[in-house]
Every structure is written in C-alpha cells, then in structure tokens.
Amino acid sequence: MGSSSNYATRLDDPTWPRQREAMPRHDPIPPRRPAPPDPDRVADAWAHFRRSMRWSTMAALATVALSLFWLWESGPVQIHMLIATALGVGLSVIVAGALMGLIFYSNRSGADDETGHGDQDDDDHWRR
C-alpha cells in the first residue's frame, strides 16, 4: 500500500504542468494550395505534346519500315516474325516518344513550377 501511494504522488507532481507549459509549440503547417494553371499555357503545352506525338508516330513508322526492309532483305522470314518486329519496334518508339513528350508537357504546362525549390544548403551540397 505504501508503494502505491508513492506512485500516485509522483504522478501528481506539480512540476509536470509547468514543464508542459514551458515546452515550445510548433507553428501549424499552413495548407498548401497550388496556383491554378494558366489556361493558355496548358493549351500551348497540349498543342506541343500533340506535335511531338505526330513526330514520334512518323519516326515509329519510319523505323518499322526500315526494320521490316532489313528483315526482308536478310532472307526468308515468316509472317509472324514480321508482325512481331513491326509491333515491337513501333510500340517501343511510340512509348518512348510519349514518355518524353509527357516530360516536356509537364514542364511547359507549369506543373513542375512548384517543385524543386529546396534549401540553398541543399543546392550547395549537390554542386560539390
């Protein structure tokens, strides 16, 4: 019984509320609301993306034509090999062009404007 009363008095120690009051309080983090995108800038970015996809499609067709010509000249080839080559080469070039175009779209539309603004110390660290 003596130990339980000692335990209760330690919990009711008057220094605890004073210690809690003296502790620093963090500032609340303000909600971050990104600026609305500029419609003209986004429309320009989509137009550029569509143009780059046209160029990517033309490059894919040219690459497919060259690869099929090279296969045809190398000897007898089954139709399945021609279809697999056309699909593999064509889709690879189109996907590569689309991913690169999306990177440029993200930059041009302003979606990347809010990122990458780290501390000055962070920038100096990577320049060493």
NULO-433550 format. One record per atom (N, C-alpha, C): chain; atom name; x, y, z. Coordinates in nm, 3 decimals. Layout:
@chain = A, atom = CA, px = X, py = Y, pz = Z
...
***
This chain:
@chain = A, atom = N, px = 0.081, py = -0.118, pz = 0.000
@chain = A, atom = CA, px = 0.000, py = 0.000, pz = 0.000
@chain = A, atom = C, px = 0.086, py = 0.125, pz = 0.000
@chain = A, atom = N, px = 0.199, py = 0.118, pz = 0.069
@chain = A, atom = CA, px = 0.285, py = 0.233, pz = 0.075
@chain = A, atom = C, px = 0.344, py = 0.266, pz = -0.061
@chain = A, atom = N, px = 0.372, py = 0.165, pz = -0.142
@chain = A, atom = CA, px = 0.432, py = 0.190, pz = -0.273
@chain = A, atom = C, px = 0.331, py = 0.250, pz = -0.370
@chain = A, atom = N, px = 0.203, py = 0.211, pz = -0.356
@chain = A, atom = CA, px = 0.103, py = 0.268, pz = -0.446
@chain = A, atom = C, px = 0.077, py = 0.414, pz = -0.416
@chain = A, atom = N, px = 0.083, py = 0.455, pz = -0.291
@chain = A, atom = CA, px = 0.063, py = 0.596, pz = -0.260
@chain = A, atom = C, px = 0.183, py = 0.678, pz = -0.308
@chain = A, atom = N, px = 0.302, py = 0.620, pz = -0.301
@chain = A, atom = CA, px = 0.421, py = 0.688, pz = -0.351
@chain = A, atom = C, px = 0.411, py = 0.706, pz = -0.503
@chain = A, atom = N, px = 0.360, py = 0.605, pz = -0.571
@chain = A, atom = CA, px = 0.340, py = 0.611, pz = -0.716
@chain = A, atom = C, px = 0.240, py = 0.721, pz = -0.753
@chain = A, atom = N, px = 0.132, py = 0.731, pz = -0.677
@chain = A, atom = CA, px = 0.029, py = 0.832, pz = -0.703
@chain = A, atom = C, px = 0.082, py = 0.972, pz = -0.680
@chain = A, atom = N, px = 0.166, py = 0.992, pz = -0.583
@chain = A, atom = CA, px = 0.219, py = 1.125, pz = -0.559
@chain = A, atom = C, px = 0.319, py = 1.165, pz = -0.667
@chain = A, atom = N, px = 0.391, py = 1.068, pz = -0.720
@chain = A, atom = CA, px = 0.483, py = 1.101, pz = -0.829
@chain = A, atom = C, px = 0.406, py = 1.144, pz = -0.953
@chain = A, atom = N, px = 0.293, py = 1.085, pz = -0.980
@chain = A, atom = CA, px = 0.213, py = 1.124, pz = -1.096
@chain = A, atom = C, px = 0.151, py = 1.261, pz = -1.079
@chain = A, atom = N, px = 0.124, py = 1.301, pz = -0.958
@chain = A, atom = CA, px = 0.064, py = 1.430, pz = -0.931
@chain = A, atom = C, px = 0.168, py = 1.536, pz = -0.899
@chain = A, atom = N, px = 0.288, py = 1.516, pz = -0.940
@chain = A, atom = CA, px = 0.395, py = 1.612, pz = -0.912
@chain = A, atom = C, px = 0.362, py = 1.745, pz = -0.978
@chain = A, atom = N, px = 0.369, py = 1.858, pz = -0.905
@chain = A, atom = CA, px = 0.330, py = 1.987, pz = -0.961
@chain = A, atom = C, px = 0.424, py = 2.041, pz = -1.069
@chain = A, atom = N, px = 0.539, py = 1.980, pz = -1.089
@chain = A, atom = CA, px = 0.629, py = 2.030, pz = -1.194
@chain = A, atom = C, px = 0.584, py = 1.989, pz = -1.333
@chain = A, atom = N, px = 0.507, py = 1.886, pz = -1.346
@chain = A, atom = CA, px = 0.467, py = 1.840, pz = -1.478
@chain = A, atom = C, px = 0.388, py = 1.944, pz = -1.556
@chain = A, atom = N, px = 0.283, py = 2.005, pz = -1.500
@chain = A, atom = CA, px = 0.211, py = 2.108, pz = -1.579
@chain = A, atom = C, px = 0.301, py = 2.225, pz = -1.616
@chain = A, atom = N, px = 0.391, py = 2.265, pz = -1.525
@chain = A, atom = CA, px = 0.481, py = 2.375, pz = -1.558
@chain = A, atom = C, px = 0.578, py = 2.335, pz = -1.669
@chain = A, atom = N, px = 0.621, py = 2.213, pz = -1.667
@chain = A, atom = CA, px = 0.711, py = 2.168, pz = -1.774
@chain = A, atom = C, px = 0.639, py = 2.166, pz = -1.908
@chain = A, atom = N, px = 0.514, py = 2.123, pz = -1.906
@chain = A, atom = CA, px = 0.438, py = 2.119, pz = -2.030
@chain = A, atom = C, px = 0.412, py = 2.259, pz = -2.084
@chain = A, atom = N, px = 0.389, py = 2.356, pz = -1.997
@chain = A, atom = CA, px = 0.366, py = 2.493, pz = -2.041
@chain = A, atom = C, px = 0.493, py = 2.555, pz = -2.098
@chain = A, atom = N, px = 0.607, py = 2.514, pz = -2.046
@chain = A, atom = CA, px = 0.734, py = 2.572, pz = -2.091
@chain = A, atom = C, px = 0.784, py = 2.513, pz = -2.223
@chain = A, atom = N, px = 0.725, py = 2.404, pz = -2.264
@chain = A, atom = CA, px = 0.770, py = 2.342, pz = -2.389
@chain = A, atom = C, px = 0.732, py = 2.428, pz = -2.509
@chain = A, atom = N, px = 0.822, py = 2.439, pz = -2.606
@chain = A, atom = CA, px = 0.787, py = 2.519, pz = -2.725
@chain = A, atom = C, px = 0.679, py = 2.450, pz = -2.807
@chain = A, atom = N, px = 0.597, py = 2.530, pz = -2.866
@chain = A, atom = CA, px = 0.492, py = 2.476, pz = -2.953
@chain = A, atom = C, px = 0.528, py = 2.506, pz = -3.098
@chain = A, atom = N, px = 0.509, py = 2.407, pz = -3.181
@chain = A, atom = CA, px = 0.539, py = 2.424, pz = -3.323
@chain = A, atom = C, px = 0.431, py = 2.507, pz = -3.391
@chain = A, atom = N, px = 0.474, py = 2.583, pz = -3.488
@chain = A, atom = CA, px = 0.377, py = 2.656, pz = -3.569
@chain = A, atom = C, px = 0.299, py = 2.557, pz = -3.653
@chain = A, atom = N, px = 0.172, py = 2.579, pz = -3.670
@chain = A, atom = CA, px = 0.096, py = 2.487, pz = -3.757
@chain = A, atom = C, px = 0.141, py = 2.503, pz = -3.902
@chain = A, atom = N, px = 0.141, py = 2.394, pz = -3.972
@chain = A, atom = CA, px = 0.179, py = 2.396, pz = -4.113
@chain = A, atom = C, px = 0.061, py = 2.449, pz = -4.193
@chain = A, atom = N, px = 0.081, py = 2.558, pz = -4.266
@chain = A, atom = CA, px = -0.032, py = 2.612, pz = -4.343
@chain = A, atom = C, px = -0.066, py = 2.520, pz = -4.459
@chain = A, atom = N, px = -0.193, py = 2.513, pz = -4.494
@chain = A, atom = CA, px = -0.229, py = 2.430, pz = -4.609
@chain = A, atom = C, px = -0.171, py = 2.490, pz = -4.736
@chain = A, atom = N, px = -0.123, py = 2.404, pz = -4.821
@chain = A, atom = CA, px = -0.060, py = 2.449, pz = -4.944
@chain = A, atom = C, px = -0.158, py = 2.434, pz = -5.060
@chain = A, atom = N, px = -0.188, py = 2.544, pz = -5.120
@chain = A, atom = CA, px = -0.279, py = 2.542, pz = -5.234
@chain = A, atom = C, px = -0.202, py = 2.588, pz = -5.356
@chain = A, atom = N, px = -0.186, py = 2.501, pz = -5.452
@chain = A, atom = CA, px = -0.113, py = 2.543, pz = -5.572
@chain = A, atom = C, px = -0.194, py = 2.645, pz = -5.652
@chain = A, atom = N, px = -0.121, py = 2.727, pz = -5.721
@chain = A, atom = CA, px = -0.186, py = 2.828, pz = -5.805
@chain = A, atom = C, px = -0.258, py = 2.757, pz = -5.920
@chain = A, atom = N, px = -0.374, py = 2.808, pz = -5.958
@chain = A, atom = CA, px = -0.443, py = 2.744, pz = -6.071
@chain = A, atom = C, px = -0.361, py = 2.761, pz = -6.198
@chain = A, atom = N, px = -0.361, py = 2.659, pz = -6.282
@chain = A, atom = CA, px = -0.281, py = 2.667, pz = -6.404
@chain = A, atom = C, px = -0.338, py = 2.771, pz = -6.502
@chain = A, atom = N, px = -0.248, py = 2.832, pz = -6.575
@chain = A, atom = CA, px = -0.286, py = 2.929, pz = -6.677
@chain = A, atom = C, px = -0.344, py = 2.853, pz = -6.796
@chain = A, atom = N, px = -0.468, py = 2.878, pz = -6.836
@chain = A, atom = CA, px = -0.530, py = 2.801, pz = -6.944
@chain = A, atom = C, px = -0.454, py = 2.814, pz = -7.077
@chain = A, atom = N, px = -0.400, py = 2.931, pz = -7.105
@chain = A, atom = CA, px = -0.326, py = 2.948, pz = -7.231
@chain = A, atom = C, px = -0.198, py = 2.866, pz = -7.230
@chain = A, atom = N, px = -0.133, py = 2.862, pz = -7.113
@chain = A, atom = CA, px = -0.009, py = 2.786, pz = -7.102
@chain = A, atom = C, px = -0.037, py = 2.636, pz = -7.117
@chain = A, atom = N, px = -0.146, py = 2.589, pz = -7.057
@chain = A, atom = CA, px = -0.181, py = 2.447, pz = -7.067
@chain = A, atom = C, px = -0.220, py = 2.412, pz = -7.210
@chain = A, atom = N, px = -0.295, py = 2.499, pz = -7.277
@chain = A, atom = CA, px = -0.333, py = 2.473, pz = -7.416
@chain = A, atom = C, px = -0.211, py = 2.469, pz = -7.506
@chain = A, atom = N, px = -0.116, py = 2.559, pz = -7.482
@chain = A, atom = CA, px = 0.008, py = 2.558, pz = -7.560
@chain = A, atom = C, px = 0.087, py = 2.430, pz = -7.535
@chain = A, atom = N, px = 0.087, py = 2.384, pz = -7.409
@chain = A, atom = CA, px = 0.160, py = 2.261, pz = -7.376
@chain = A, atom = C, px = 0.096, py = 2.140, pz = -7.445
@chain = A, atom = N, px = -0.039, py = 2.134, pz = -7.448
@chain = A, atom = CA, px = -0.106, py = 2.022, pz = -7.515
@chain = A, atom = C, px = -0.079, py = 2.026, pz = -7.666
@chain = A, atom = N, px = -0.079, py = 2.145, pz = -7.724
@chain = A, atom = CA, px = -0.050, py = 2.156, pz = -7.867
@chain = A, atom = C, px = 0.091, py = 2.107, pz = -7.897
@chain = A, atom = N, px = 0.184, py = 2.143, pz = -7.812
@chain = A, atom = CA, px = 0.322, py = 2.096, pz = -7.830
@chain = A, atom = C, px = 0.331, py = 1.945, pz = -7.813
@chain = A, atom = N, px = 0.256, py = 1.889, pz = -7.716
@chain = A, atom = CA, px = 0.256, py = 1.745, pz = -7.697
@chain = A, atom = C, px = 0.199, py = 1.672, pz = -7.819
@chain = A, atom = N, px = 0.090, py = 1.725, pz = -7.875
@chain = A, atom = CA, px = 0.033, py = 1.662, pz = -7.995
@chain = A, atom = C, px = 0.129, py = 1.667, pz = -8.113
@chain = A, atom = N, px = 0.200, py = 1.780, pz = -8.129
@chain = A, atom = CA, px = 0.300, py = 1.789, pz = -8.235
@chain = A, atom = C, px = 0.413, py = 1.690, pz = -8.214
@chain = A, atom = N, px = 0.458, py = 1.677, pz = -8.091
@chain = A, atom = CA, px = 0.567, py = 1.582, pz = -8.064
@chain = A, atom = C, px = 0.520, py = 1.438, pz = -8.085
@chain = A, atom = N, px = 0.393, py = 1.410, pz = -8.056
@chain = A, atom = CA, px = 0.342, py = 1.275, pz = -8.081
@chain = A, atom = C, px = 0.329, py = 1.246, pz = -8.231
@chain = A, atom = N, px = 0.297, py = 1.349, pz = -8.310
@chain = A, atom = CA, px = 0.296, py = 1.328, pz = -8.456
@chain = A, atom = C, px = 0.436, py = 1.292, pz = -8.505
@chain = A, atom = N, px = 0.536, py = 1.367, pz = -8.458
@chain = A, atom = CA, px = 0.674, py = 1.337, pz = -8.497
@chain = A, atom = C, px = 0.715, py = 1.198, pz = -8.447
@chain = A, atom = N, px = 0.673, py = 1.162, pz = -8.329
@chain = A, atom = CA, px = 0.706, py = 1.030, pz = -8.275
@chain = A, atom = C, px = 0.641, py = 0.920, pz = -8.357
@chain = A, atom = N, px = 0.518, py = 0.942, pz = -8.401
@chain = A, atom = CA, px = 0.449, py = 0.842, pz = -8.483
@chain = A, atom = C, px = 0.516, py = 0.828, pz = -8.619
@chain = A, atom = N, px = 0.556, py = 0.940, pz = -8.676
@chain = A, atom = CA, px = 0.628, py = 0.932, pz = -8.805
@chain = A, atom = C, px = 0.763, py = 0.862, pz = -8.788
@chain = A, atom = N, px = 0.831, py = 0.889, pz = -8.678
@chain = A, atom = CA, px = 0.959, py = 0.821, pz = -8.653
@chain = A, atom = C, px = 0.936, py = 0.672, pz = -8.632
@chain = A, atom = N, px = 0.827, py = 0.635, pz = -8.565
@chain = A, atom = CA, px = 0.797, py = 0.494, pz = -8.544
@chain = A, atom = C, px = 0.767, py = 0.425, pz = -8.676
@chain = A, atom = N, px = 0.689, py = 0.490, pz = -8.763
@chain = A, atom = CA, px = 0.659, py = 0.429, pz = -8.893
@chain = A, atom = C, px = 0.785, py = 0.413, pz = -8.978
@chain = A, atom = N, px = 0.872, py = 0.513, pz = -8.974
@chain = A, atom = CA, px = 0.997, py = 0.503, pz = -9.050
@chain = A, atom = C, px = 1.086, py = 0.393, pz = -8.993
@chain = A, atom = N, px = 1.093, py = 0.381, pz = -8.863
@chain = A, atom = CA, px = 1.174, py = 0.277, pz = -8.800
@chain = A, atom = C, px = 1.119, py = 0.139, pz = -8.830
@chain = A, atom = N, px = 0.987, py = 0.125, pz = -8.826
@chain = A, atom = CA, px = 0.925, py = -0.004, pz = -8.858
@chain = A, atom = C, px = 0.954, py = -0.040, pz = -9.004
@chain = A, atom = N, px = 0.939, py = 0.058, pz = -9.093
@chain = A, atom = CA, px = 0.965, py = 0.030, pz = -9.236
@chain = A, atom = C, px = 1.110, py = -0.013, pz = -9.257
@chain = A, atom = N, px = 1.204, py = 0.057, pz = -9.194
@chain = A, atom = CA, px = 1.345, py = 0.019, pz = -9.210
@chain = A, atom = C, px = 1.374, py = -0.118, pz = -9.151
@chain = A, atom = N, px = 1.316, py = -0.148, pz = -9.034
@chain = A, atom = CA, px = 1.342, py = -0.280, pz = -8.974
@chain = A, atom = C, px = 1.279, py = -0.392, pz = -9.057
@chain = A, atom = N, px = 1.159, py = -0.369, pz = -9.112
@chain = A, atom = CA, px = 1.097, py = -0.472, pz = -9.196
@chain = A, atom = C, px = 1.174, py = -0.490, pz = -9.326
@chain = A, atom = N, px = 1.223, py = -0.381, pz = -9.383
@chain = A, atom = CA, px = 1.305, py = -0.391, pz = -9.504
@chain = A, atom = C, px = 1.433, py = -0.469, pz = -9.476
@chain = A, atom = N, px = 1.497, py = -0.442, pz = -9.363
@chain = A, atom = CA, px = 1.619, py = -0.513, pz = -9.327
@chain = A, atom = C, px = 1.591, py = -0.662, pz = -9.307
@chain = A, atom = N, px = 1.478, py = -0.696, pz = -9.242
@chain = A, atom = CA, px = 1.443, py = -0.837, pz = -9.224
@chain = A, atom = C, px = 1.413, py = -0.904, pz = -9.357
@chain = A, atom = N, px = 1.343, py = -0.835, pz = -9.444
@chain = A, atom = CA, px = 1.305, py = -0.891, pz = -9.574
@chain = A, atom = C, px = 1.428, py = -0.918, pz = -9.659
@chain = A, atom = N, px = 1.526, py = -0.827, pz = -9.653
@chain = A, atom = CA, px = 1.648, py = -0.843, pz = -9.732
@chain = A, atom = C, px = 1.742, py = -0.949, pz = -9.675
@chain = A, atom = N, px = 1.729, py = -0.982, pz = -9.546
@chain = A, atom = CA, px = 1.821, py = -1.077, pz = -9.484
@chain = A, atom = C, px = 1.788, py = -1.222, pz = -9.519
@chain = A, atom = N, px = 1.676, py = -1.247, pz = -9.576
@chain = A, atom = CA, px = 1.640, py = -1.383, pz = -9.615
@chain = A, atom = C, px = 1.493, py = -1.410, pz = -9.590
@chain = A, atom = N, px = 1.453, py = -1.536, pz = -9.611
@chain = A, atom = CA, px = 1.311, py = -1.569, pz = -9.592
@chain = A, atom = C, px = 1.272, py = -1.556, pz = -9.443
@chain = A, atom = N, px = 1.160, py = -1.488, pz = -9.422
@chain = A, atom = CA, px = 1.111, py = -1.463, pz = -9.286
@chain = A, atom = C, px = 0.963, py = -1.498, pz = -9.282
@chain = A, atom = N, px = 0.922, py = -1.560, pz = -9.172
@chain = A, atom = CA, px = 0.781, py = -1.592, pz = -9.155
@chain = A, atom = C, px = 0.702, py = -1.465, pz = -9.123
@chain = A, atom = N, px = 0.574, py = -1.471, pz = -9.152
@chain = A, atom = CA, px = 0.488, py = -1.355, pz = -9.130
@chain = A, atom = C, px = 0.479, py = -1.319, pz = -8.982
@chain = A, atom = N, px = 0.487, py = -1.420, pz = -8.894
@chain = A, atom = CA, px = 0.480, py = -1.394, pz = -8.751
@chain = A, atom = C, px = 0.599, py = -1.309, pz = -8.704
@chain = A, atom = N, px = 0.714, py = -1.333, pz = -8.763
@chain = A, atom = CA, px = 0.833, py = -1.255, pz = -8.728
@chain = A, atom = C, px = 0.816, py = -1.110, pz = -8.774
@chain = A, atom = N, px = 0.757, py = -1.090, pz = -8.891
@chain = A, atom = CA, px = 0.735, py = -0.955, pz = -8.942
@chain = A, atom = C, px = 0.635, py = -0.878, pz = -8.853
@chain = A, atom = N, px = 0.529, py = -0.946, pz = -8.812
@chain = A, atom = CA, px = 0.428, py = -0.882, pz = -8.727
@chain = A, atom = C, px = 0.488, py = -0.848, pz = -8.590
@chain = A, atom = N, px = 0.562, py = -0.942, pz = -8.532
@chain = A, atom = CA, px = 0.622, py = -0.918, pz = -8.401
@chain = A, atom = C, px = 0.724, py = -0.804, pz = -8.407
@chain = A, atom = N, px = 0.802, py = -0.799, pz = -8.515
@chain = A, atom = CA, px = 0.900, py = -0.692, pz = -8.529
@chain = A, atom = C, px = 0.831, py = -0.557, pz = -8.545
@chain = A, atom = N, px = 0.729, py = -0.553, pz = -8.629
@chain = A, atom = CA, px = 0.657, py = -0.427, pz = -8.651
@chain = A, atom = C, px = 0.594, py = -0.376, pz = -8.522
@chain = A, atom = N, px = 0.527, py = -0.465, pz = -8.449
@chain = A, atom = CA, px = 0.464, py = -0.423, pz = -8.324
@chain = A, atom = C, px = 0.568, py = -0.386, pz = -8.218
@chain = A, atom = N, px = 0.671, py = -0.464, pz = -8.204
@chain = A, atom = CA, px = 0.772, py = -0.437, pz = -8.102
@chain = A, atom = C, px = 0.847, py = -0.308, pz = -8.127
@chain = A, atom = N, px = 0.894, py = -0.289, pz = -8.248
@chain = A, atom = CA, px = 0.969, py = -0.168, pz = -8.281
@chain = A, atom = C, px = 0.876, py = -0.046, pz = -8.278
@chain = A, atom = N, px = 0.761, py = -0.057, pz = -8.338
@chain = A, atom = CA, px = 0.669, py = 0.057, pz = -8.345
@chain = A, atom = C, px = 0.621, py = 0.102, pz = -8.209
@chain = A, atom = N, px = 0.576, py = 0.008, pz = -8.127
@chain = A, atom = CA, px = 0.528, py = 0.045, pz = -7.994
@chain = A, atom = C, px = 0.640, py = 0.097, pz = -7.905
@chain = A, atom = N, px = 0.759, py = 0.043, pz = -7.919
@chain = A, atom = CA, px = 0.872, py = 0.092, pz = -7.838
@chain = A, atom = C, px = 0.903, py = 0.238, pz = -7.870
@chain = A, atom = N, px = 0.904, py = 0.272, pz = -7.997
@chain = A, atom = CA, px = 0.935, py = 0.409, pz = -8.036
@chain = A, atom = C, px = 0.821, py = 0.503, pz = -7.994
@chain = A, atom = N, px = 0.697, py = 0.459, pz = -8.009
@chain = A, atom = CA, px = 0.583, py = 0.544, pz = -7.970
@chain = A, atom = C, px = 0.580, py = 0.566, pz = -7.819
@chain = A, atom = N, px = 0.604, py = 0.461, pz = -7.740
@chain = A, atom = CA, px = 0.603, py = 0.476, pz = -7.595
@chain = A, atom = C, px = 0.717, py = 0.567, pz = -7.550
@chain = A, atom = N, px = 0.835, py = 0.551, pz = -7.610
@chain = A, atom = CA, px = 0.947, py = 0.639, pz = -7.576
@chain = A, atom = C, px = 0.914, py = 0.784, pz = -7.609
@chain = A, atom = N, px = 0.855, py = 0.808, pz = -7.724
@chain = A, atom = CA, px = 0.817, py = 0.943, pz = -7.762
@chain = A, atom = C, px = 0.709, py = 1.000, pz = -7.671
@chain = A, atom = N, px = 0.613, py = 0.916, pz = -7.631
@chain = A, atom = CA, px = 0.506, py = 0.963, pz = -7.542
@chain = A, atom = C, px = 0.560, py = 1.000, pz = -7.405
@chain = A, atom = N, px = 0.649, py = 0.918, pz = -7.351
@chain = A, atom = CA, px = 0.705, py = 0.949, pz = -7.220
@chain = A, atom = C, px = 0.789, py = 1.076, pz = -7.225
@chain = A, atom = N, px = 0.866, py = 1.092, pz = -7.328
@chain = A, atom = CA, px = 0.945, py = 1.214, pz = -7.342
@chain = A, atom = C, px = 0.853, py = 1.335, pz = -7.362
@chain = A, atom = N, px = 0.748, py = 1.317, pz = -7.440
@chain = A, atom = CA, px = 0.652, py = 1.425, pz = -7.460
@chain = A, atom = C, px = 0.581, py = 1.465, pz = -7.332
@chain = A, atom = N, px = 0.550, py = 1.367, pz = -7.246
@chain = A, atom = CA, px = 0.486, py = 1.399, pz = -7.119
@chain = A, atom = C, px = 0.579, py = 1.476, pz = -7.026
@chain = A, atom = N, px = 0.708, py = 1.448, pz = -7.034
@chain = A, atom = CA, px = 0.804, py = 1.525, pz = -6.955
@chain = A, atom = C, px = 0.803, py = 1.670, pz = -7.001
@chain = A, atom = N, px = 0.806, py = 1.691, pz = -7.131
@chain = A, atom = CA, px = 0.802, py = 1.827, pz = -7.183
@chain = A, atom = C, px = 0.668, py = 1.895, pz = -7.153
@chain = A, atom = N, px = 0.558, py = 1.819, pz = -7.160
@chain = A, atom = CA, px = 0.427, py = 1.876, pz = -7.127
@chain = A, atom = C, px = 0.423, py = 1.922, pz = -6.982
@chain = A, atom = N, px = 0.474, py = 1.838, pz = -6.892
@chain = A, atom = CA, px = 0.475, py = 1.873, pz = -6.751
@chain = A, atom = C, px = 0.553, py = 2.000, pz = -6.725
@chain = A, atom = N, px = 0.663, py = 2.017, pz = -6.795
@chain = A, atom = CA, px = 0.744, py = 2.138, pz = -6.779
@chain = A, atom = C, px = 0.674, py = 2.260, pz = -6.840
@chain = A, atom = N, px = 0.620, py = 2.245, pz = -6.958
@chain = A, atom = CA, px = 0.558, py = 2.358, pz = -7.027
@chain = A, atom = C, px = 0.427, py = 2.403, pz = -6.965
@chain = A, atom = N, px = 0.351, py = 2.310, pz = -6.906
@chain = A, atom = CA, px = 0.220, py = 2.346, pz = -6.851
@chain = A, atom = C, px = 0.230, py = 2.414, pz = -6.716
@chain = A, atom = N, px = 0.345, py = 2.408, pz = -6.651
@chain = A, atom = CA, px = 0.362, py = 2.471, pz = -6.522
@chain = A, atom = C, px = 0.344, py = 2.376, pz = -6.406
@chain = A, atom = N, px = 0.326, py = 2.249, pz = -6.433
@chain = A, atom = CA, px = 0.309, py = 2.152, pz = -6.324
@chain = A, atom = C, px = 0.437, py = 2.135, pz = -6.243
@chain = A, atom = N, px = 0.552, py = 2.165, pz = -6.301
@chain = A, atom = CA, px = 0.679, py = 2.150, pz = -6.231
@chain = A, atom = C, px = 0.726, py = 2.278, pz = -6.165
@chain = A, atom = N, px = 0.649, py = 2.385, pz = -6.174
@chain = A, atom = CA, px = 0.695, py = 2.513, pz = -6.119
@chain = A, atom = C, px = 0.706, py = 2.511, pz = -5.967
@chain = A, atom = N, px = 0.621, py = 2.437, pz = -5.898
@chain = A, atom = CA, px = 0.620, py = 2.436, pz = -5.753
@chain = A, atom = C, px = 0.722, py = 2.340, pz = -5.694
@chain = A, atom = N, px = 0.779, py = 2.252, pz = -5.773
@chain = A, atom = CA, px = 0.874, py = 2.155, pz = -5.721
@chain = A, atom = C, px = 1.016, py = 2.202, pz = -5.743
@chain = A, atom = N, px = 1.106, py = 2.142, pz = -5.667
@chain = A, atom = CA, px = 1.247, py = 2.169, pz = -5.687
@chain = A, atom = C, px = 1.297, py = 2.299, pz = -5.629
@chain = A, atom = N, px = 1.224, py = 2.358, pz = -5.534
@chain = A, atom = CA, px = 1.270, py = 2.481, pz = -5.471
@chain = A, atom = C, px = 1.321, py = 2.448, pz = -5.331
@chain = A, atom = N, px = 1.428, py = 2.369, pz = -5.324
@chain = A, atom = CA, px = 1.482, py = 2.328, pz = -5.195
@chain = A, atom = C, px = 1.562, py = 2.438, pz = -5.129
@chain = A, atom = N, px = 1.622, py = 2.404, pz = -5.018
@chain = A, atom = CA, px = 1.705, py = 2.499, pz = -4.946
@chain = A, atom = C, px = 1.829, py = 2.533, pz = -5.027
@chain = A, atom = N, px = 1.888, py = 2.647, pz = -4.996
@chain = A, atom = CA, px = 2.013, py = 2.685, pz = -5.060
@chain = A, atom = C, px = 2.122, py = 2.586, pz = -5.021
@chain = A, atom = N, px = 2.118, py = 2.539, pz = -4.895
@chain = A, atom = CA, px = 2.217, py = 2.441, pz = -4.850
@chain = A, atom = C, px = 2.206, py = 2.313, pz = -4.932
@chain = A, atom = N, px = 2.084, py = 2.276, pz = -4.966
@chain = A, atom = CA, px = 2.063, py = 2.156, pz = -5.045
@chain = A, atom = C, px = 2.125, py = 2.171, pz = -5.184
@chain = A, atom = N, px = 2.110, py = 2.290, pz = -5.244
@chain = A, atom = CA, px = 2.169, py = 2.314, pz = -5.375
@chain = A, atom = C, px = 2.321, py = 2.314, pz = -5.368
@chain = A, atom = N, px = 2.376, py = 2.374, pz = -5.263
@chain = A, atom = CA, px = 2.521, py = 2.377, pz = -5.248
@chain = A, atom = C, px = 2.578, py = 2.238, pz = -5.227
@chain = A, atom = N, px = 2.503, py = 2.153, pz = -5.158
@chain = A, atom = CA, px = 2.552, py = 2.018, pz = -5.134
@chain = A, atom = C, px = 2.571, py = 1.941, pz = -5.264
@chain = A, atom = N, px = 2.482, py = 1.957, pz = -5.359
@chain = A, atom = CA, px = 2.490, py = 1.880, pz = -5.483
@chain = A, atom = C, px = 2.588, py = 1.942, pz = -5.582
@chain = A, atom = N, px = 2.630, py = 2.064, pz = -5.560
@chain = A, atom = CA, px = 2.727, py = 2.127, pz = -5.651
@chain = A, atom = C, px = 2.871, py = 2.090, pz = -5.620
@chain = A, atom = N, px = 2.895, py = 2.032, pz = -5.505
@chain = A, atom = CA, px = 3.033, py = 1.998, pz = -5.465
@chain = A, atom = C, px = 3.090, py = 1.890, pz = -5.549
***
